[in-house]
Amino acid sequence: MAKIVSSLFMALDGVVEPDKGNWHFPYFNDELGAAVDDTHDTDVFLFGRVTYDSFAGAWPDRETAGEEDAGFAKRLGDIRKIVASRSPLELTWRNSEQLQGDLVAAVTALKEDPSIRKIGLSGSISVVRQLLDAGLLDELHLFVHPATAGGGLRLFQDGDPERPMKLVSATPFRTGLVYLVYTPDPDPPTGGYEEAVGQLPEE
């Protein structure tokens, strides 16, 4: 069964739109580049329409330009890309297709496809939320930057259901950015105030 992995750049105040303000690029270094490259090692990329439009509006031109990031741009172009949208789309970036039917049903079928090893998501916040709630997302990779954005879209919103997660790894980078990997926790800890008080050190 394929693993579904989401990766997001996140500011310290929870914002996940790196184009809002200047909190992302000042912290980009070789460590972050290598980690991002690893998260993009997938058989299929699943996108929401807004994130897809952002990628498709930039990476084909970067591949054509042949500069430093052309190799990465070619890899993105070569990967099978599936776009979730309720509206009909005209997709011009090669190896792109529109997801057909219900998101959860279609992604479940992809996850069960024996020819697919890994499905990746970058951005695509609404899709990430839906897959988390459906129990389909296997790993959530957060690149938490040591700066606030001051405004913008957040991964989790007021009124969302509780989503207990288990920390798999935490890797600090030289810039102060912390790379966190979570997986949904089917058996989260329980207890309330009385149990917490019982864990306090005795004076």
NUDO-836809 format. One record per residue (C-alpha): residue number from 0; x, y, z. Coordinates in nm, 3 decimals. Last residue first. Example, Ala and Ser with C-alpha at 12.3 -4.5 7.8 and 13.67 -1.06 7.14 Angstrom:
nr,c1,c2,c3
1,1.367,-0.106,0.714 .
0,1.230,-0.450,0.780 .
//
This chain:
nr,c1,c2,c3
202,0.891,1.983,4.647 .
201,0.751,1.684,4.460 .
200,0.783,1.688,4.086 .
199,0.456,1.725,3.894 .
198,0.319,1.407,3.736 .
197,0.023,1.380,3.973 .
196,-0.089,1.725,3.866 .
195,-0.126,1.598,3.511 .
194,-0.348,1.309,3.624 .
193,-0.572,1.547,3.815 .
192,-0.591,1.790,3.522 .
191,-0.704,1.536,3.267 .
190,-0.607,1.203,3.124 .
189,-0.558,1.031,2.791 .
188,-0.263,0.973,2.563 .
187,-0.331,0.924,2.192 .
186,-0.396,0.576,2.047 .
185,-0.455,0.617,1.673 .
184,-0.180,0.883,1.652 .
183,-0.153,1.036,1.304 .
182,0.211,1.055,1.197 .
181,0.440,1.349,1.255 .
180,0.774,1.460,1.112 .
179,0.929,1.784,1.234 .
178,1.212,1.974,1.065 .
177,1.318,2.262,1.290 .
176,1.450,2.590,1.146 .
175,1.715,2.756,1.362 .
174,1.937,2.830,1.062 .
173,2.173,2.546,1.147 .
172,1.891,2.292,1.115 .
171,1.708,2.117,1.399 .
170,1.573,1.767,1.331 .
169,1.265,1.634,1.512 .
168,1.143,1.281,1.440 .
167,0.836,1.060,1.461 .
166,0.613,1.283,1.674 .
165,0.265,1.132,1.718 .
164,-0.043,1.328,1.619 .
163,-0.386,1.381,1.772 .
162,-0.629,1.558,1.533 .
161,-0.899,1.745,1.721 .
160,-1.175,1.862,1.491 .
159,-1.145,2.204,1.326 .
158,-1.340,2.490,1.484 .
157,-1.051,2.734,1.474 .
156,-0.821,2.646,1.188 .
155,-0.529,2.409,1.136 .
154,-0.284,2.450,0.849 .
153,-0.285,2.827,0.868 .
152,-0.346,3.067,0.580 .
151,-0.191,3.410,0.612 .
150,-0.091,3.667,0.867 .
149,0.201,3.789,1.077 .
148,0.450,3.554,0.915 .
147,0.632,3.464,1.234 .
146,0.995,3.358,1.235 .
145,1.201,3.058,1.347 .
144,1.080,2.843,1.054 .
143,0.896,2.514,1.108 .
142,0.952,2.268,0.822 .
141,0.656,2.037,0.882 .
140,0.638,1.683,0.741 .
139,0.300,1.514,0.798 .
138,0.308,1.137,0.748 .
137,0.054,0.865,0.672 .
136,-0.241,1.066,0.540 .
135,-0.544,0.847,0.464 .
134,-0.734,0.864,0.793 .
133,-1.028,1.046,0.634 .
132,-0.979,1.350,0.859 .
131,-0.610,1.367,0.768 .
130,-0.694,1.329,0.398 .
129,-0.944,1.614,0.416 .
128,-0.702,1.843,0.598 .
127,-0.422,1.771,0.350 .
126,-0.654,1.841,0.055 .
125,-0.754,2.176,0.204 .
124,-0.388,2.267,0.258 .
123,-0.257,2.192,-0.091 .
122,0.102,2.274,0.011 .
121,0.325,1.996,-0.115 .
120,0.168,1.653,-0.135 .
119,0.343,1.324,-0.209 .
118,0.220,0.976,-0.297 .
117,0.464,0.689,-0.243 .
116,0.508,0.335,-0.370 .
115,0.252,0.321,-0.652 .
114,0.234,0.010,-0.874 .
113,0.036,-0.180,-0.610 .
112,-0.256,0.068,-0.633 .
111,-0.418,0.068,-0.288 .
110,-0.318,0.426,-0.210 .
109,-0.440,0.537,-0.551 .
108,-0.779,0.376,-0.486 .
107,-0.801,0.545,-0.146 .
106,-0.709,0.873,-0.316 .
105,-1.002,0.837,-0.556 .
104,-1.251,0.745,-0.283 .
103,-1.138,1.030,-0.057 .
102,-1.140,1.289,-0.335 .
101,-1.474,1.193,-0.489 .
100,-1.476,1.162,-0.867 .
99,-1.190,1.208,-1.112 .
98,-0.862,1.369,-1.020 .
97,-0.741,1.590,-1.303 .
96,-0.430,1.491,-1.494 .
95,-0.075,1.620,-1.529 .
94,0.215,1.432,-1.689 .
93,0.323,1.744,-1.879 .
92,0.221,2.087,-1.758 .
91,-0.065,2.213,-1.979 .
90,-0.367,2.122,-1.768 .
89,-0.703,2.258,-1.880 .
88,-0.927,2.215,-1.577 .
87,-1.292,2.134,-1.517 .
86,-1.411,2.263,-1.178 .
85,-1.437,2.059,-0.856 .
84,-1.059,2.039,-0.833 .
83,-0.806,1.779,-0.717 .
82,-0.499,1.776,-0.942 .
81,-0.298,1.461,-1.009 .
80,0.067,1.487,-1.112 .
79,0.274,1.195,-1.245 .
78,0.638,1.289,-1.196 .
77,0.845,1.391,-1.501 .
76,0.778,1.763,-1.463 .
75,0.878,1.760,-1.098 .
74,1.199,1.578,-1.185 .
73,1.268,1.831,-1.460 .
72,1.229,2.119,-1.214 .
71,1.475,1.954,-0.976 .
70,1.728,1.930,-1.256 .
69,1.659,2.287,-1.368 .
68,1.726,2.428,-1.018 .
67,2.073,2.559,-1.101 .
66,1.978,2.712,-1.437 .
65,1.844,2.543,-1.749 .
64,1.589,2.812,-1.833 .
63,1.354,2.545,-1.972 .
62,1.334,2.369,-1.637 .
61,1.273,2.698,-1.461 .
60,0.995,2.780,-1.710 .
59,0.828,2.444,-1.639 .
58,0.866,2.510,-1.263 .
57,0.693,2.846,-1.226 .
56,0.330,2.867,-1.335 .
55,0.279,2.493,-1.303 .
54,0.387,2.508,-0.938 .
53,0.157,2.798,-0.848 .
52,-0.133,2.655,-1.051 .
51,-0.084,2.321,-0.874 .
50,-0.093,2.489,-0.534 .
49,-0.421,2.663,-0.619 .
48,-0.577,2.349,-0.773 .
47,-0.506,2.115,-0.485 .
46,-0.223,1.881,-0.567 .
45,-0.133,1.513,-0.547 .
44,0.214,1.414,-0.665 .
43,0.268,1.055,-0.773 .
42,0.570,0.826,-0.773 .
41,0.749,1.025,-0.505 .
40,1.095,1.161,-0.418 .
39,0.966,1.513,-0.347 .
38,1.005,1.467,0.030 .
37,1.372,1.381,-0.026 .
36,1.439,1.697,-0.226 .
35,1.279,1.900,0.051 .
34,1.518,1.745,0.304 .
33,1.821,1.810,0.084 .
32,1.721,2.172,0.024 .
31,1.653,2.229,0.393 .
30,2.000,2.111,0.484 .
29,2.162,2.304,0.197 .
28,2.008,2.632,0.307 .
27,1.672,2.816,0.297 .
26,1.621,3.029,0.608 .
25,1.611,3.370,0.434 .
24,1.372,3.212,0.179 .
23,1.085,3.142,0.419 .
22,0.986,3.433,0.646 .
21,0.964,3.705,0.380 .
20,0.596,3.793,0.384 .
19,0.314,3.576,0.249 .
18,0.475,3.371,-0.028 .
17,0.563,3.095,0.221 .
16,0.191,3.028,0.287 .
15,0.180,2.780,0.575 .
14,0.110,3.017,0.865 .
13,0.133,2.845,1.205 .
12,0.267,3.138,1.406 .
11,0.622,3.003,1.390 .
10,0.607,2.995,1.011 .
9,0.541,2.667,0.832 .
8,0.679,2.514,0.513 .
7,0.471,2.207,0.436 .
6,0.526,1.844,0.338 .
5,0.251,1.582,0.305 .
4,0.327,1.211,0.273 .
3,0.093,0.937,0.155 .
2,0.244,0.588,0.172 .
1,0.133,0.342,-0.095 .
0,0.000,0.000,0.000 .
//
